[in-house]
Amino acid sequence: MPQSIMQDIIPKIALNTPFISILKDRLYQHKEVEVAMLRLDEIHPVISGNKLFKLYYFLKEAKDATHKKIITFGGAYSNHLAATAFACNKCDIQSIGFVRGERSKVLSHTLSFCIENGMQLEFLSRSSYQNINDSNFLQTLKKKYGEHILIPEGGFSKKGAKGAELITQYFKDTYYSHICLATGTATTFAGIINSAENEYEIIGFCILKSNNDTEDRLNKLQANTSGKYSINNDYHFGGYAKKTNDLIAFINAFYDQHKIPLDFVYTGKMMFGVNDLIQKNYFLTGSKILCIHTGGLQGNNSLPKGILNF
Ligand SMILES: *Cc1c(COP(=O)(O)O)cnc(C)c1O
């Protein structure tokens, strides 16, 4: 089972096995569809969701390496940075995180968390950050930090996608007509479409405004795009980490009804989209929809207190 694989990689913390929650709603009943949610958020209160899976092969490599050092990249609210810091801390791997933008006086909750977990933070101006994939920059990293394992921003890599393939294990034995998930870098989406064995349609809800580059990303990851999948660009709510009152109200109502917390950057947008598409009869009667809760709840800490009712 993948759970024990995950557990082997981080023996120091107890991980829960994710489970599937069946969601009950008058809308679903009325439209005669079934909606379930794979609760990757339940794996661990701090490190949960898709990030752990994307890190899997990098952590494995670092643990086996003589140079136990990981360098990665992200913004001030990056779930990826937080997950990397935490996992490295628990695996006795040194971690260095390059942050997009100048250091602000008050660090975000995410960055403070990274520091608490022993991550060395380096701040890059937005213009320098644009060059993080250039060979010159990578050379300087080697000179400055020595041998290390590099994880691209957001884990965007074939290795990250391969880790995300492990997620499919949790639902492949049950029939679903649709699998829905939020996509940013599309690494997780690539992992899911690569490992899909069944005839379901996989829908990626893109939470970035820069439409149309998801296909490009899938190509870069050399994902297997022969299966049934689609990318929905209609529910980004203005772009990455942008929100509206409607979105926040939806997340609160969803929590009241299902007691499942969603985050406003990813899973809130995906579930809003799923419900809206159900309302608009996108899904045929009898559809069995599985939504993947990809975790990321620490992102909600950037909201003012009291906005969310959980
Ligand atoms: C990072 C993240 C995603 C997006 O994953 P990608 O692999 O970058 O597409 C989705 N949901 C949550 C909660 C995340 O933190």
The ligand as an SDF file (V2000), in Angstrom:
LIG
                    3D

 15 15  0  0  0  0  0  0  0  0999 V2000
   -0.1880   22.8590   -4.6980 C   0  0  0  0  0  0  0  0  0  0  0  0
   -1.6070   22.4860   -4.6050 C   0  0  0  0  0  0  0  0  0  0  0  0
   -2.3570   22.0910   -5.7310 C   0  0  0  0  0  0  0  0  0  0  0  0
   -1.7870   22.1230   -7.1200 C   0  0  0  0  0  0  0  0  0  0  0  0
   -0.9190   21.0880   -7.3770 O   0  0  0  0  0  0  0  0  0  0  0  0
   -0.0780   21.0820   -8.7210 P   0  0  0  0  0  0  0  0  0  0  0  0
    0.6110   19.7940   -8.7100 O   0  0  0  0  0  0  0  0  0  0  0  0
    0.8780   22.2470   -8.6340 O   0  0  0  0  0  0  0  0  0  0  0  0
   -1.0050   21.2760   -9.8510 O   0  0  0  0  0  0  0  0  0  0  0  0
   -3.6600   21.6980   -5.5510 C   0  0  0  0  0  0  0  0  0  0  0  0
   -4.2240   21.7300   -4.3400 N   0  0  0  0  0  0  0  0  0  0  0  0
   -3.5620   22.1330   -3.2420 C   0  0  0  0  0  0  0  0  0  0  0  0
   -4.2760   22.1730   -1.9540 C   0  0  0  0  0  0  0  0  0  0  0  0
   -2.2340   22.5230   -3.3270 C   0  0  0  0  0  0  0  0  0  0  0  0
   -1.5920   22.9440   -2.2250 O   0  0  0  0  0  0  0  0  0  0  0  0
  1  2  1  0
  2  3  1  0
  2 14  2  0
  3  4  1  0
  3 10  2  0
  4  5  1  0
  5  6  1  0
  6  7  2  0
  6  8  1  0
  6  9  1  0
 10 11  1  0
 11 12  2  0
 12 13  1  0
 12 14  1  0
 14 15  1  0
M  END
$$$$
